[in-house]
Amino acid sequence: MFHLELLTVGLIQGAMYAMMALGLTLIYGLLRILHIAHAALFTLGAYAGVLAANAGLGLLPAAIVAVAIGGIAGPLVYLAIYRPLLDKPPYVALIAAIGLLIALEDGFRLVFGPYGLSFDNNPWFISGWMIGGIYLNAVQAAIAVTAIVSIAAFTWFSRRTRAGVAWRATVTDPAMARTFGVEPDRVRILSFAIASMLAAVAGVLIGLLNNLVEPTMGSIIAYKGLAIIVLGGLGNVPGTLVAALLLGVAESFGQTYLDQILDRDAIAFLVLIVVLMVRPQGLFGKAG
Amino acid sequence: MDAYILSLTIFVAINVALALSLNLISGFCGQISLGHAAFYGTGAYVSAILSVSGAPFAVSFVAGGIAAGILGFVVGLASLRVREDFLAITTMGVNFLFVGFVRKQGWLGGEIGISSIPKPMSDAGMATLAWILVAATALLLVAIRRSWLGTGFTMIAQDEQAATSLGLNVGRFKLAAFVMGTAGAGFAGVLYAHVAQLIVPDAFGFVVSISILAMVVVGGIGSIYGVIVGAVLLTLLPELARFANDYKLLIFGALMVVVMLISPGGLAGAVQRLRAR
């Protein structure tokens, strides 16, 4: 029973990682950029959510506000920071992304204070159910449902809609996509919007789960997200999702059994380094 | 000299040595490392443990540098197996692993760290030693730049495939850069441990790696004098302007973004462009 509980907690954490890593892998697939600043949009979404909720909106409208702000801020990051650097060597965008993340995190600290904000009223935090002997609170259930719905919606979008086909064409061959009338820049803006909306909703949910929104809540997730997309085989969406869930579970077990020798947050990187030694292309990447 | 000024000069020297040693790996050889603080920390911890248990400073000093270089060799060997994009993430992972491991080790002091590390000489002596380390590192970089080793590094940084097809053993060059650069960070760590006399895991966290990288890129990645200027400026900035200390990460982060957007070659690159006009 204890192990079942660890598994559940791990899968829920993994679902949250999946929402973050999906955006990272989308952007890597499109631009070959390691979008570390993705975590700043996660934190931005969380702050938008907690401020809107504490201003009297319900939790659901507050989450919608957060998603909308994420959807606007993400493309702005692309236009202001990444687009001017596309023709530079990859380390240039990487360093700019790191700079942006630490500057924004410090900005959050200066604007909203170092100790973080809590939800005045967080009914999801206190309500929950016993299912098969495992206690699940409403936030955890919401994370699982949101992850499944948003990832299903994304899959439908990329396979069945015109914009989705244009997106996949741009990932595969931007020049060819252009000759078919797809504007790569619009596809990129769209991708940043989708990825950032996912990050924002993940931020709100984690804010609710911990009942705390703090300036650096995104940083560990930013770095772990990169470990996950590497494990999944960079740019490989199904691989990324599996890697996210695996990491969530590995952490929840590791925290219990490895606590004496290793910090929880180091487990992701231990897994990453061990896997890369055996399979340098990642768990699900193609060799070569 | 004022004690505060003296200790400041030591910390400036330590940061210059760190930035120069990272410049060898990331600037000369083009391998972006996001985990330099792990090697800095290895030097600090190994030497602190030795000194606390009674070893002479000379032994601690050499052991700290060698231990960091050995870890650098292992990480370099591992990084040879992965693609270029993965290297940044692997080195970042090494940093998180280092801190996550040290934090849980009772014999390394855990969260509290190691205290009462004996000071081997006066502050003035430590400052002299620190600046000797800086001079030695800078001279080493100048010598490398002028040698066949430096030519190899440049070729790898510019186009790894071309370097391979010209018959260069790319792996060996990268390993050489890693070992020398990380050993340099280890020596800087030894000095830090014996000046501060107290070390904690967080002093070698990822933020420190990023700060070192910020010094390198603001000064001008690949340039020797540029990186020295960058490290001195970014170390003194939070000290000179008290208000800047509160905004340190905001300023470092914003500088990294602005420099990448305006002049990816940093200050040195900007100077070069002005001269070329």
Interface residues (C-beta under 8 A of the other chain):
Chain A: R32 L34 I81 P84 L85 K88 P89 P90 Y91 V92 A93 L94 I95 A96 I98 G99 L100 L101 I102 A103 L104 E105 D106 G107 L110 Y223 L226 A227 V230 L234 D259 Q260 I261 L262 D263 R264 D265 A266 I267 A268 F269 L270 L272 I273 L276 M277 P280 Q281
Chain B: S26 G30 I32 L34 A78 R81 V82 R83 E84 D85 F86 A88 I89 T90 M92 G93 V94 F96 L97 V99 G100 F101 R103 K104 Q105 F206 V207 I210 L213 A214 V217 I221 D246 Y247 K248 L249 L250 F252 G253 A254 L255 M256 V257 M260 L261 P264
